[in-house]
Amino acid sequence: MNVSRLALCACFLLVLGSAIFGQQQYYAVTGGSSTEGIFLSVIDVNAQVLVGRLSVPQPIGGVALTSDGLIAYGTLYGTPTVVANGLVIADITDPTAPVQIAIIQDICGQEGPGSNGPAAVALTKDDAFAYIACLGSPLGTPGKWVVKFDTATQQATRIDMSAPTGMANPGPFGVFAHPNEAEMWITIYGHGVNPQGTKIVRINIADDTILGTIDVGASPTGGAFCSDQTYGYFSVNNRNPIGTNRILKIGADGVVQGGGIQVPVGTVGIAFNSDCSLAYAGGFGNLTFQKDRVITIDTATGAVSSFTIPPATSGPFNVLVTSDDFYLIVGMFGSLTRPGTDVRIYQRDTLELLGIVEVGQAPSGIAVTP
């Protein structure tokens, strides 16, 4: 066989291999509101296009997907000034035509202020339970409940965050499934001005008892656990005084490791790449002072860098990295007076912007298929 025929065969094998071992398909699920309505939206990440929408009664807060990526749980949060109180469950087996399974209203209770505003949601690894942080209104009356929702029976159990935090209305913000599969960690945000929350609460999934709290400073929001299951990064955003923003490294045992990594702006969502050599954080700022950066942290050295996303009040909120490390997904919450309306998709290693997907106002919670 001559050289030209060898080259032709090699070329054919390369094309065939690309077809068989092509880019993994991902879909991202988020919310958004526009003049067309209020929706739970499905994005084709690879093509950077909106492919499906499901009409919902109130704006989406947090989103979680089952381990197979086929069922979405979205909290019906409303807005920071007009909070709602529901949960939507949707089948996204066909991403182009999401189907409503159920809407549960009054998921945080019926006692009025303090028993509403379901924000973040996270599922246990076996998908048996969804935990929901009832943030309430951080500008009005913060909430005090975390809800444990049985996904089989659709029964809700409320867990009071007042006692472990020492706050009447602590404002639970984020929910994070611990890698040991036995705990849920809850970040306590507090009020938008004062008092600020200062703890992460550890809940025992088996019986919903409080295992303890972790003192972290002021206003913890987002976080993520490293895939090696030994530690997590959590955002701490001191609003009084403004400007003392850190990301804390916390061991899986709940022990804070070191004094934290100083970051230039307040952060919310955090995501690691697959080997946890890099972490990414949405540089949102805060409710009254939005910013425009995504933070990158070298986890070995603690070195911090960032890139800006215009406009100046774009408010990058949640960030995700796909399981193959190829895509970085950023939800643009914006500000209270100028809400963001899109999700931006980057090639993670080069930070090249691949596409901007319009979904409507204030896409905060985002989940991506495995």
C-alpha positions as CSV (number, residue, x, y, z in Angstrom):
1,M,0.0,0.0,0.0
2,N,1.5,3.4,-1.0
3,V,1.8,6.5,1.1
4,S,-1.2,8.2,-0.5
5,R,-3.5,5.3,0.2
6,L,-2.2,5.1,3.8
7,A,-3.0,8.8,4.2
8,L,-6.5,8.3,2.7
9,C,-7.2,5.4,5.1
10,A,-5.9,7.4,8.1
11,C,-8.2,10.3,7.1
12,F,-11.2,8.0,6.8
13,L,-10.5,6.5,10.2
14,L,-10.2,10.0,11.7
15,V,-13.6,11.0,10.3
16,L,-15.2,7.7,11.4
17,G,-13.8,8.1,14.9
18,S,-15.1,11.6,15.2
19,A,-18.6,10.4,14.2
20,I,-18.5,7.6,16.7
21,F,-16.8,9.5,19.5
22,G,-18.3,12.9,18.9
23,Q,-18.9,15.7,21.4
24,Q,-21.1,14.5,24.2
25,Q,-24.6,16.2,24.0
26,Y,-25.6,18.5,26.9
27,Y,-28.7,20.3,27.8
28,A,-29.0,23.1,30.3
29,V,-32.3,24.0,32.1
30,T,-33.0,27.4,33.6
31,G,-35.8,30.0,33.9
32,G,-36.6,33.3,32.4
33,S,-39.4,35.8,32.1
34,S,-40.4,38.0,29.1
35,T,-43.4,39.6,27.4
36,E,-44.1,36.2,25.9
37,G,-44.5,34.6,29.4
38,I,-42.7,32.9,32.2
39,F,-40.9,29.7,31.3
40,L,-38.7,26.8,32.4
41,S,-36.3,26.7,29.4
42,V,-34.1,24.0,27.9
43,I,-30.9,25.0,26.1
44,D,-28.9,22.8,23.6
45,V,-25.5,23.6,25.0
46,N,-23.6,22.2,22.1
47,A,-25.5,24.2,19.5
48,Q,-26.0,27.2,21.9
49,V,-29.7,27.5,21.1
50,L,-33.0,27.5,23.0
51,V,-34.8,24.3,22.1
52,G,-37.7,23.9,24.5
53,R,-39.9,25.9,26.9
54,L,-42.5,25.0,29.5
55,S,-44.9,27.8,30.7
56,V,-44.8,28.2,34.5
57,P,-46.9,30.5,36.8
58,Q,-44.0,32.3,38.6
59,P,-40.3,33.0,37.8
60,I,-37.9,30.2,38.4
61,G,-35.3,30.4,41.2
62,G,-33.3,27.2,41.5
63,V,-33.1,24.2,39.2
64,A,-32.0,20.6,39.8
65,L,-31.9,17.6,37.5
66,T,-32.2,13.9,38.4
67,S,-29.1,11.8,38.0
68,D,-30.2,10.6,34.6
69,G,-30.9,14.2,33.5
70,L,-34.5,13.5,32.5
71,I,-36.6,15.2,35.3
72,A,-36.2,18.8,36.3
73,Y,-37.2,20.4,39.6
74,G,-37.6,24.2,39.5
75,T,-38.5,26.4,42.4
76,L,-41.1,29.1,41.7
77,Y,-39.3,31.8,43.6
78,G,-40.8,35.0,42.0
79,T,-38.5,38.0,42.5
80,P,-36.6,39.5,45.5
81,T,-39.3,42.1,45.8
82,V,-42.4,39.9,45.0
83,V,-41.7,36.4,46.2
84,A,-43.7,33.3,45.2
85,N,-44.0,29.9,46.8
86,G,-44.0,26.8,44.5
87,L,-42.2,24.0,42.9
88,V,-42.5,22.7,39.3
89,I,-41.6,19.2,38.2
90,A,-41.0,18.6,34.5
91,D,-40.1,15.7,32.2
92,I,-37.4,16.8,29.8
93,T,-36.9,13.4,28.1
94,D,-37.7,15.3,24.9
95,P,-35.8,18.6,25.4
96,T,-37.8,20.2,22.7
97,A,-41.1,19.6,24.4
98,P,-40.8,19.7,28.3
99,V,-43.9,18.2,29.9
100,Q,-45.3,19.3,33.3
101,I,-45.5,16.5,35.8
102,A,-46.7,18.6,38.8
103,I,-46.8,22.0,40.3
104,I,-46.8,22.1,44.1
105,Q,-47.9,25.4,45.6
106,D,-47.1,26.7,49.1
107,I,-44.0,24.4,49.2
108,C,-42.5,26.6,52.0
109,G,-45.7,26.8,54.1
110,Q,-48.7,29.1,54.4
111,E,-47.7,31.5,57.2
112,G,-47.0,34.4,54.9
113,P,-43.7,36.3,55.0
114,G,-40.9,34.0,56.1
115,S,-42.7,31.0,54.7
116,N,-42.1,31.6,51.0
117,G,-39.5,32.3,48.4
118,P,-38.1,28.9,47.6
119,A,-34.7,29.6,46.1
120,A,-32.1,26.8,45.6
121,V,-32.9,23.1,45.2
122,A,-30.7,20.1,45.3
123,L,-31.4,16.4,45.0
124,T,-30.0,13.5,47.0
125,K,-27.8,11.2,44.9
126,D,-30.5,8.5,44.6
127,D,-33.1,11.2,43.6
128,A,-35.3,10.2,46.5
129,F,-35.5,13.7,48.1
130,A,-35.2,17.2,47.0
131,Y,-34.0,19.8,49.5
132,I,-35.3,23.4,49.0
133,A,-34.0,26.5,50.7
134,C,-36.9,28.9,51.5
135,L,-34.9,32.2,51.2
136,G,-38.0,34.4,51.5
137,S,-37.3,38.0,50.5
138,P,-33.8,39.2,51.3
139,L,-35.1,42.7,50.9
140,G,-38.2,42.2,53.1
141,T,-38.7,39.2,55.4
142,P,-36.2,36.4,54.9
143,G,-37.4,32.8,55.2
144,K,-36.6,30.3,57.9
145,W,-37.3,26.9,56.4
146,V,-35.6,24.2,54.5
147,V,-38.0,21.8,52.9
148,K,-37.3,18.1,52.4
149,F,-39.5,17.0,49.5
150,D,-40.1,13.2,49.0
151,T,-40.0,12.8,45.2
152,A,-42.0,9.6,45.2
153,T,-44.9,10.7,47.5
154,Q,-44.6,14.5,46.9
155,Q,-44.9,15.1,50.6
156,A,-43.0,18.0,52.1
157,T,-41.3,18.2,55.6
158,R,-40.1,21.5,56.9
159,I,-36.9,21.9,58.9
160,D,-36.6,25.1,60.9
161,M,-33.3,26.9,60.5
162,S,-33.9,29.4,63.4
163,A,-32.5,27.4,66.3
164,P,-29.2,26.3,64.8
165,T,-28.5,29.8,63.4
166,G,-29.8,31.9,66.4
167,M,-31.8,34.0,63.9
168,A,-35.6,34.3,63.7
169,N,-35.5,34.6,59.9
170,P,-32.1,33.3,58.8
171,G,-32.7,33.3,55.0
172,P,-31.4,29.9,53.9
173,F,-29.9,30.5,50.5
174,G,-28.0,27.5,48.9
175,V,-28.4,23.7,49.2
176,F,-25.5,21.4,48.6
177,A,-25.5,17.6,48.6
178,H,-22.4,16.4,50.5
179,P,-20.3,13.7,48.8
180,N,-20.8,11.3,51.7
181,E,-24.5,11.1,50.6
182,A,-25.5,11.5,54.2
183,E,-25.6,15.3,54.6
184,M,-27.1,18.4,53.1
185,W,-25.3,21.7,53.7
186,I,-27.3,24.9,53.8
187,T,-25.8,28.4,53.4
188,I,-27.4,31.0,55.6
189,Y,-27.6,34.4,53.9
190,G,-29.6,36.5,56.3
191,H,-31.1,39.8,55.3
192,G,-30.0,41.9,52.3
193,V,-28.7,44.7,54.7
194,N,-28.6,43.4,58.3
195,P,-28.5,41.0,60.0
196,Q,-26.2,38.9,57.9
197,G,-26.1,35.2,58.1
198,T,-22.8,33.7,59.3
199,K,-23.2,29.9,59.1
200,I,-23.5,26.8,57.0
201,V,-25.9,24.3,58.6
202,R,-25.3,20.6,58.3
203,I,-28.5,18.4,58.0
204,N,-28.6,14.7,58.5
205,I,-30.6,13.3,55.5
206,A,-31.6,10.1,57.3
207,D,-33.6,11.9,60.1
208,D,-33.4,15.6,59.3
209,T,-31.6,16.4,62.6
210,I,-29.0,19.2,62.7
211,L,-25.5,17.7,62.8
212,G,-23.9,21.1,63.5
213,T,-23.0,24.4,62.0
214,I,-19.9,25.9,60.4
215,D,-19.0,29.5,61.2
216,V,-17.9,31.2,57.9
217,G,-18.1,34.9,58.5
218,A,-20.8,36.8,56.7
219,S,-23.4,36.0,54.0
220,P,-22.4,32.6,52.6
221,T,-24.2,32.0,49.3
222,G,-23.0,29.5,46.7
223,G,-20.6,26.6,46.8
224,A,-19.5,23.3,45.3
225,F,-17.8,20.1,46.4
226,C,-14.7,18.8,44.7
227,S,-15.0,15.5,42.9
228,D,-12.3,13.9,45.1
229,Q,-14.9,14.4,48.0
230,T,-12.4,15.9,50.4
231,Y,-13.4,19.5,50.4
232,G,-15.6,22.2,48.9
233,Y,-15.4,25.9,48.0
234,F,-18.0,28.3,49.4
235,S,-18.7,32.0,48.7
236,V,-18.7,34.4,51.6
237,N,-19.7,38.0,50.8
238,N,-19.5,40.4,53.7
239,R,-21.9,43.3,52.9
240,N,-21.0,45.3,56.0
241,P,-18.4,46.5,55.3
242,I,-18.7,45.9,51.6
243,G,-15.6,44.6,49.8
244,T,-14.4,41.7,52.1
245,N,-15.3,38.9,49.7
246,R,-13.7,35.5,50.1
247,I,-14.1,31.9,48.9
248,L,-13.5,29.5,51.7
249,K,-12.1,26.0,51.4
250,I,-14.0,23.8,53.8
251,G,-13.0,20.1,54.4
252,A,-15.6,17.4,54.0
253,D,-15.5,17.2,57.8
254,G,-16.7,20.7,58.1
255,V,-13.4,22.3,59.2
256,V,-12.5,25.6,57.5
257,Q,-9.1,25.3,55.9
258,G,-7.1,28.6,56.1
259,G,-8.4,32.1,55.9
260,G,-10.0,31.9,52.5
261,I,-9.1,33.2,49.0
262,Q,-9.7,36.9,48.5
263,V,-11.7,37.7,45.4
264,P,-12.4,41.1,43.9
265,V,-16.2,41.0,43.9
266,G,-19.0,39.1,45.7
267,T,-19.5,35.7,44.2
268,V,-22.4,33.3,44.2
269,G,-22.3,30.1,42.1
270,I,-19.1,28.0,42.1
271,A,-18.1,25.1,39.8
272,F,-14.9,22.9,39.6
273,N,-13.5,21.3,36.5
274,S,-13.3,17.5,36.7
275,D,-9.9,17.2,38.4
276,C,-10.6,20.2,40.6
277,S,-7.4,22.0,39.5
278,L,-9.5,25.0,38.6
279,A,-12.6,26.6,40.2
280,Y,-15.0,29.1,38.6
281,A,-17.3,31.5,40.4
282,G,-19.9,33.9,39.2
283,G,-18.9,37.5,40.3
284,F,-22.4,38.7,40.8
285,G,-21.6,41.4,43.4
286,N,-24.7,41.7,45.6
287,L,-28.4,42.8,45.3
288,T,-27.6,46.5,45.3
289,F,-24.2,46.5,43.6
290,Q,-24.0,44.1,40.6
291,K,-20.7,43.3,38.9
292,D,-19.6,41.8,35.6
293,R,-16.9,39.2,36.2
294,V,-16.3,35.4,36.2
295,I,-13.6,34.5,38.7
296,T,-11.1,31.7,38.0
297,I,-9.1,30.1,40.8
298,D,-6.0,27.9,40.6
299,T,-6.8,25.5,43.5
300,A,-3.2,24.5,43.9
301,T,-1.8,28.0,44.3
302,G,-4.9,30.1,45.2
303,A,-4.1,32.4,42.3
304,V,-7.1,34.4,41.2
305,S,-7.9,35.7,37.7
306,S,-11.1,37.0,36.1
307,F,-12.7,38.0,32.8
308,T,-15.4,40.5,32.4
309,I,-18.9,40.0,30.8
310,P,-20.5,43.3,29.6
311,P,-22.5,45.2,30.5
312,A,-21.1,46.5,33.8
313,T,-24.2,45.2,35.7
314,S,-24.4,41.9,33.9
315,G,-24.5,40.0,37.2
316,P,-23.0,36.6,36.5
317,F,-24.8,34.4,39.0
318,N,-24.5,30.7,38.5
319,V,-21.7,28.9,36.7
320,L,-21.5,25.3,35.5
321,V,-18.8,23.1,33.9
322,T,-19.9,20.1,31.8
323,S,-18.7,16.7,32.8
324,D,-16.2,16.5,29.9
325,D,-14.7,19.9,30.9
326,F,-15.5,21.4,27.5
327,Y,-18.2,24.0,28.3
328,L,-18.4,26.7,30.9
329,I,-22.0,27.9,31.3
330,V,-22.9,31.3,32.9
331,G,-26.3,32.6,33.9
332,M,-26.7,36.4,33.7
333,F,-29.0,37.5,36.5
334,G,-28.3,41.2,36.0
335,S,-29.6,43.7,38.5
336,L,-32.9,44.6,40.1
337,T,-33.3,47.5,37.7
338,R,-31.7,46.0,34.7
339,P,-32.2,42.2,34.7
340,G,-30.0,40.0,32.6
341,T,-31.7,38.0,29.9
342,D,-29.3,35.4,28.7
343,V,-27.1,32.4,29.3
344,R,-23.6,32.5,27.9
345,I,-21.7,29.4,26.8
346,Y,-17.9,29.4,26.7
347,Q,-15.2,26.9,25.6
348,R,-13.8,26.4,29.1
349,D,-10.1,26.0,28.4
350,T,-9.8,29.0,26.1
351,L,-12.7,31.1,27.5
352,E,-13.9,31.7,23.9
353,L,-17.5,32.8,23.9
354,L,-19.3,30.2,21.8
355,G,-22.8,31.6,22.0
356,I,-25.4,33.8,23.9
357,V,-28.8,32.2,24.4
358,E,-31.7,34.6,25.2
359,V,-34.1,33.0,27.8
360,G,-35.8,36.0,29.4
361,Q,-35.2,38.0,32.5
362,A,-33.0,36.9,35.4
363,P,-31.9,33.4,34.7
364,S,-30.5,32.5,38.2
365,G,-30.7,28.7,38.8
366,I,-29.2,26.5,36.1
367,A,-28.6,22.8,35.9
368,V,-26.9,20.8,33.1
369,T,-27.4,17.2,32.1
370,P,-24.7,14.7,33.1
